[in-house]
Amino acid sequence: MSKKKKTGFPKDLWVIEGVDRMNWDDDFRVAGPMPREEAHAEYDRLTENGTTKTAQDKSALSYYVMRQVG
């Protein structure tokens, strides 16, 4: 029996949320819900193509994350 390759489902929606390192309880929704391709484009715009304001950017006081909903 072959396993079916997992792919993204077209009806899945994504949101982009901001996380404030100074106040962990105060995440805020920046954009969404939207299709994955649109969310990636918006995330890239907000993070300058993933180079700034990400969870790995230790010097940023706030950063953005993409989360799947639904």
ChimeraX commands (.cxc) that place a marker at each C-alpha (Angstrom):
marker #1 position 0.00,0.00,0.00 radius 0.5
marker #1 position 1.45,3.34,-0.99 radius 0.5
marker #1 position 1.13,6.39,1.16 radius 0.5
marker #1 position -0.38,9.49,-0.34 radius 0.5
marker #1 position 1.94,12.49,-0.25 radius 0.5
marker #1 position 0.62,15.18,2.07 radius 0.5
marker #1 position -0.04,18.47,0.35 radius 0.5
marker #1 position -1.59,21.72,1.42 radius 0.5
marker #1 position -5.33,21.80,1.29 radius 0.5
marker #1 position -6.72,24.71,-0.76 radius 0.5
marker #1 position -9.47,25.46,1.75 radius 0.5
marker #1 position -7.08,25.91,4.68 radius 0.5
marker #1 position -6.86,29.49,5.87 radius 0.5
marker #1 position -3.92,31.27,7.46 radius 0.5
marker #1 position -3.49,34.34,9.63 radius 0.5
marker #1 position -0.48,36.47,10.41 radius 0.5
marker #1 position -0.12,37.45,14.04 radius 0.5
marker #1 position 2.24,39.79,15.80 radius 0.5
marker #1 position 3.98,38.66,18.98 radius 0.5
marker #1 position 5.31,41.20,21.46 radius 0.5
marker #1 position 8.28,39.91,23.47 radius 0.5
marker #1 position 7.53,42.41,26.23 radius 0.5
marker #1 position 3.98,41.13,26.76 radius 0.5
marker #1 position 3.48,37.46,25.85 radius 0.5
marker #1 position -0.26,37.55,26.52 radius 0.5
marker #1 position -0.91,40.27,23.97 radius 0.5
marker #1 position -0.58,38.68,20.51 radius 0.5
marker #1 position -2.46,40.60,17.85 radius 0.5
marker #1 position -3.79,39.60,14.47 radius 0.5
marker #1 position -2.18,41.54,11.65 radius 0.5
marker #1 position -3.85,39.90,8.65 radius 0.5
marker #1 position -6.16,37.03,7.85 radius 0.5
marker #1 position -7.79,34.67,7.43 radius 0.5
marker #1 position -6.54,34.18,3.87 radius 0.5
marker #1 position -5.30,31.45,1.52 radius 0.5
marker #1 position -1.76,30.19,2.07 radius 0.5
marker #1 position -0.21,31.87,-0.99 radius 0.5
marker #1 position -1.67,35.24,-0.04 radius 0.5
marker #1 position -0.54,34.80,3.57 radius 0.5
marker #1 position 3.01,33.97,2.45 radius 0.5
marker #1 position 3.10,37.08,0.27 radius 0.5
marker #1 position 1.90,39.27,3.16 radius 0.5
marker #1 position 4.32,37.61,5.60 radius 0.5
marker #1 position 7.21,38.21,3.18 radius 0.5
marker #1 position 6.16,41.85,2.83 radius 0.5
marker #1 position 6.00,42.35,6.61 radius 0.5
marker #1 position 9.29,40.57,7.30 radius 0.5
marker #1 position 11.21,41.83,4.26 radius 0.5
marker #1 position 11.25,38.30,2.76 radius 0.5
marker #1 position 11.86,36.62,6.10 radius 0.5
marker #1 position 14.99,38.59,7.02 radius 0.5
marker #1 position 13.59,40.69,9.88 radius 0.5
marker #1 position 10.86,40.54,12.50 radius 0.5
marker #1 position 10.81,36.76,12.75 radius 0.5
marker #1 position 10.95,34.54,15.82 radius 0.5
marker #1 position 14.66,33.93,15.07 radius 0.5
marker #1 position 15.45,37.67,15.09 radius 0.5
marker #1 position 16.59,37.98,18.70 radius 0.5
marker #1 position 17.04,41.78,18.50 radius 0.5
marker #1 position 13.40,42.46,17.57 radius 0.5
marker #1 position 10.99,43.38,20.36 radius 0.5
marker #1 position 8.11,42.07,18.27 radius 0.5
marker #1 position 7.86,39.63,15.40 radius 0.5
marker #1 position 5.34,38.02,13.06 radius 0.5
marker #1 position 4.18,34.41,12.81 radius 0.5
marker #1 position 1.95,32.60,10.33 radius 0.5
marker #1 position -0.65,30.32,11.87 radius 0.5
marker #1 position -3.13,28.00,10.25 radius 0.5
marker #1 position -6.78,28.30,11.21 radius 0.5
marker #1 position -9.70,26.05,10.46 radius 0.5
marker link #1:1,2 radius 0.2
marker link #1:2,3 radius 0.2
marker link #1:3,4 radius 0.2
marker link #1:4,5 radius 0.2
marker link #1:5,6 radius 0.2
marker link #1:6,7 radius 0.2
marker link #1:7,8 radius 0.2
marker link #1:8,9 radius 0.2
marker link #1:9,10 radius 0.2
marker link #1:10,11 radius 0.2
marker link #1:11,12 radius 0.2
marker link #1:12,13 radius 0.2
marker link #1:13,14 radius 0.2
marker link #1:14,15 radius 0.2
marker link #1:15,16 radius 0.2
marker link #1:16,17 radius 0.2
marker link #1:17,18 radius 0.2
marker link #1:18,19 radius 0.2
marker link #1:19,20 radius 0.2
marker link #1:20,21 radius 0.2
marker link #1:21,22 radius 0.2
marker link #1:22,23 radius 0.2
marker link #1:23,24 radius 0.2
marker link #1:24,25 radius 0.2
marker link #1:25,26 radius 0.2
marker link #1:26,27 radius 0.2
marker link #1:27,28 radius 0.2
marker link #1:28,29 radius 0.2
marker link #1:29,30 radius 0.2
marker link #1:30,31 radius 0.2
marker link #1:31,32 radius 0.2
marker link #1:32,33 radius 0.2
marker link #1:33,34 radius 0.2
marker link #1:34,35 radius 0.2
marker link #1:35,36 radius 0.2
marker link #1:36,37 radius 0.2
marker link #1:37,38 radius 0.2
marker link #1:38,39 radius 0.2
marker link #1:39,40 radius 0.2
marker link #1:40,41 radius 0.2
marker link #1:41,42 radius 0.2
marker link #1:42,43 radius 0.2
marker link #1:43,44 radius 0.2
marker link #1:44,45 radius 0.2
marker link #1:45,46 radius 0.2
marker link #1:46,47 radius 0.2
marker link #1:47,48 radius 0.2
marker link #1:48,49 radius 0.2
marker link #1:49,50 radius 0.2
marker link #1:50,51 radius 0.2
marker link #1:51,52 radius 0.2
marker link #1:52,53 radius 0.2
marker link #1:53,54 radius 0.2
marker link #1:54,55 radius 0.2
marker link #1:55,56 radius 0.2
marker link #1:56,57 radius 0.2
marker link #1:57,58 radius 0.2
marker link #1:58,59 radius 0.2
marker link #1:59,60 radius 0.2
marker link #1:60,61 radius 0.2
marker link #1:61,62 radius 0.2
marker link #1:62,63 radius 0.2
marker link #1:63,64 radius 0.2
marker link #1:64,65 radius 0.2
marker link #1:65,66 radius 0.2
marker link #1:66,67 radius 0.2
marker link #1:67,68 radius 0.2
marker link #1:68,69 radius 0.2
marker link #1:69,70 radius 0.2
view
